[in-house]
Amino acid sequence: MGVLRNFLGNKKASGLRFGTTLAVGALIASGLVLAPSAANADTAPVEPNVPSTVTTDALPTVQVNGIVWDQVIVGNTVYAAGQFATARPAGAAAGVNEVARNNVIAYDIRTGAMTSFAPNVNGQVRSIAASPDGTRLYIGGDFTAVNGSTRNRVAAFNIPSGTLVGSWAPSVNASVRAITATNSAVYFTGIFGRVASNDRVRAAAVSSAGALLPWAPELDNRGNDVVVSGDGTKVALAGHFTTVNGSSNPGYGMALVDPTTGGLLPIAAHDTA
């Protein structure tokens, strides 16, 4: 997934496990250089035109009792998602000062302290994304309910309030593995075949208002990642598939498609010599 994200300039860090502090992924996502061990604080340059250095100062970070699959930064807040049930402050031993955090958590990137954002998501969350304007947060995964309301594998929150968006509730019939958003549309991929009672073969898009869009590229196997280019003219898909819209050239494990029609776009060859 890193190749795809770097290709289109996406800055989310994903796949972090419990043994790795959440701050590591957050700082990677914001472009800072890290030491290979614990997360460290960046210092101010000593002289003009001298790059910032890395100190050995510890950067406290909230800990969870499971796996973090993905996270995104909005302002000074990191929103992380995965498969976990509790969280505790940095330095606290397991079982000490733990609070409930059901598969989604938010913390301050400057201090590592948890925020009050604590939605009750009843299943694993595989991907999390924010709209570019920072007003919406979207999650995708294996869950079927959020805060007691039916939400089949995708859901949206208003931020910074953290309230569940009542009007955004498309029903997806199987796992969503990746999700990304513009200010007007949300794209996701996974192993599903139906969205909002319509055929969508492992890739679909829904408007920010909650309406299913006609975008419907067909993948012959699981989609693992999806990214929209910065200018909004291309959507990149990556996964286990060998064809997209019946073609393997391009379409073998990675493809570019039109953001409106879902039609295949060419991938330009690059000279690697």
HELIX and SHEET records of a PDB file:
HELIX    1   1 GLY A    2  LEU A    8  1                                   7    
HELIX    2   2 LEU A   22  ALA A   29  1                                   8    
SHEET    1   A 4 ALA A  13  SER A  14  0                                        
SHEET    2   A 4 ILE A  67  VAL A  74 -1                                        
SHEET    3   A 4 THR A  77  GLN A  83 -1                                        
SHEET    4   A 4 VAL A 104  ASP A 108 -1                                        
SHEET    1   B 2 ASN A  40  ASP A  42  0                                        
SHEET    2   B 2 VAL A  54  ALA A  58 -1                                        
SHEET    1   C 3 GLN A  63  VAL A  64  0                                        
SHEET    2   C 3 THR A  86  ARG A  88 -1                                        
SHEET    3   C 3 VAL A  99  ALA A 100 -1                                        
SHEET    1   D 3 VAL A 125  ALA A 130  0                                        
SHEET    2   D 3 ARG A 136  GLY A 141 -1                                        
SHEET    3   D 3 VAL A 154  ASN A 158 -1                                        
SHEET    1   E 2 ALA A 145  VAL A 146  0                                        
SHEET    2   E 2 SER A 149  THR A 150 -1                                        
SHEET    1   F 3 VAL A 176  ALA A 181  0                                        
SHEET    2   F 3 ALA A 185  GLY A 190 -1                                        
SHEET    3   F 3 ALA A 203  SER A 207 -1                                        
SHEET    1   G 2 ARG A 194  VAL A 195  0                                        
SHEET    2   G 2 ASN A 198  ASP A 199 -1                                        
SHEET    1   H 4 GLY A 223  VAL A 228  0                                        
SHEET    2   H 4 VAL A 235  GLY A 239 -1                                        
SHEET    3   H 4 MET A 254  VAL A 257 -1                                        
SHEET    4   H 4 LEU A 264  LEU A 265 -1                                        
END                                                                             
